[in-house]
Amino acid sequence: MARFDLDGKEIKPLSICLIGGGGFIGSHLCEKLMEETSHKVIVIDVSDEKIKHLFNQSCSWFNRIEFHKINIKNDSRLESLIKISDLTINLAAICTPADYNTRPLDTIFSNFVDAIPVVKYCTESKKRLIHFSTCEVYGKTIGSFLPKNHPLRQDPDFYLLKEDASPCVFGPIEKQRWSYACAKQLIERLIYGESAENGLKFTIVRPFNWIGPRMDFIPGVDGPSEGIPRVLACFSNNLLRGEPLKLVDGGQSQRTFLYIKDAIEAVVLMIENPSRANGQIFNVGNPNNEVTMKQLADMMIKVYAKVSGVSEADLSTVDISSKDFYGEGYDDSDKRIPDMTIINKQLGWNPKTSLEDLLEATLSYQHTTYSEAIKNAISKPSL
Ligand SMILES: NC(=O)c1ccc[n+]([C@@H]2O[C@H](COP(=O)([O-])OP(=O)(O)OC[C@H]3O[C@@H](n4cnc5c(N)ncnc54)[C@H](O)[C@@H]3O)[C@@H](O)[C@H]2O)c1
């Protein structure tokens, strides 16, 4: 069926090179593009575990998706795959806070050095690039430097994060947590520079805590038992195992959560409306879904009890210091609320799903997918 852009023009099928397309965001984007559009997707990743279900010969889109098992650090095929595509989307990254201060070099290489050839090939071949950055580029809010009860902390000018106005405020170098944010910021600056000097057509996406099914892994089931995934999978793991949910430094950090399915609608609008998305940096988040990590844990306990039948009284939280949880060099952003003016104006996009609804959908998935495997893992006698 014909698709039309926001200006009423018919959209021609595109060939999209999706780097890092085998991960959480990539898997949802592939599903959407296969189910609802005629675009072709060339996925590049080191793993296809999360998108395997799309490669079934019986699927109507079978000829529109292909997978290339490539590590973009060192593979000459990358250049030719970018050159034969109309658009490149780069999702590949190390993007788990537990890695930022324990593997700072891998984090910096992955988020900056490894992305440079992607930018270069897009510039050279005059191909459009949608690059995934992060809301972490804002770092800490200016308000966080004011005394705790200072009235200006309540003033949006001191906490609302705006693409074209807010500064990027990171901690000192010894706080290696900022290695990720700093590498992402530098690649944004490189892309911006390529556009200014060499005409690269780009869009930069700053996701604000997109969550949903297939995010990360459950330690000891489909990821290393000593691994620390992002907060949704950490809390899910605790819930599935009936362990207390660990609140780092009391769980006082504030975040806004966006349902992955809402987020993917924004990305498809960017793909299909180049004249409105090129040259833009977009915050993509849900300012209405703000909670502290403590509130998120309490909500997840309630929702998990409802979807799993486990008694709420058997689920609890426990405090842990960031040093014990993440190790030396950890630091945190206090609060992250996106200003939505630019994406709303350019693409008319708004998030829809409440935190309660997105947690219900996600925790139902976690329970159905993992509870048996966890029971088996727990009941196995340790050697
Ligand atoms: N999920 C979020 O809320 C969020 C928030 C901020 C930023 N982002 C950014 O969005 C992008 C995608 O995030 P995600 O949540 O899907 O993460 P993810 O870890 O699930 O996906 C990243 C994918 O990139 C692949 N990859 C990494 N290095 C690679 C390499 N050298 N060669 C080939 N493939 C490689 C991984 O195998 C993985 O499948 C990242 O750039 C991340 O920084 C995401």
The ligand as a Gaussian input file, in Angstrom:
#p B3LYP/6-31G(d) Opt

LIG

0 1
 N       17.625000       2.169000      24.605000
 C       17.737000       3.437000      24.983000
 O       16.909000       3.970000      25.711000
 C       18.887000       4.293000      24.521000
 C       19.147000       5.449000      25.263000
 C       20.168000       6.289000      24.841000
 C       20.905000       5.977000      23.711000
 N       20.624000       4.848000      23.016000
 C       21.460000       4.562000      21.834000
 O       20.710000       3.868000      20.841000
 C       21.553000       2.898000      20.191000
 C       20.927000       1.516000      20.261000
 O       20.630000       1.183000      21.610000
 P       19.977000      -0.214000      22.045000
 O       19.237000       0.072000      23.292000
 O       19.277000      -0.845000      20.910000
 O       21.290000      -1.028000      22.416000
 P       21.664000      -2.562000      22.128000
 O       22.898000      -2.849000      22.893000
 O       20.486000      -3.428000      22.354000
 O       21.988000      -2.554000      20.564000
 C       23.244000      -2.186000      20.039000
 C       23.602000      -3.209000      18.984000
 O       24.833000      -2.824000      18.387000
 C       25.583000      -3.981000      18.125000
 N       27.005000      -3.623000      18.035000
 C       27.762000      -3.018000      19.005000
 N       29.018000      -2.880000      18.564000
 C       29.063000      -3.403000      17.309000
 C       30.083000      -3.553000      16.349000
 N       31.346000      -3.148000      16.608000
 N       29.795000      -4.114000      15.159000
 C       28.532000      -4.532000      14.904000
 N       27.513000      -4.433000      15.778000
 C       27.786000      -3.858000      16.972000
 C       25.303000      -4.881000      19.328000
 O       25.585000      -6.243000      19.026000
 C       23.819000      -4.614000      19.561000
 O       23.020000      -5.562000      18.892000
 C       22.922000       3.018000      20.860000
 O       23.735000       3.863000      20.101000
 C       22.630000       3.669000      22.191000
 O       23.734000       4.401000      22.664000
 C       19.650000       3.982000      23.422000

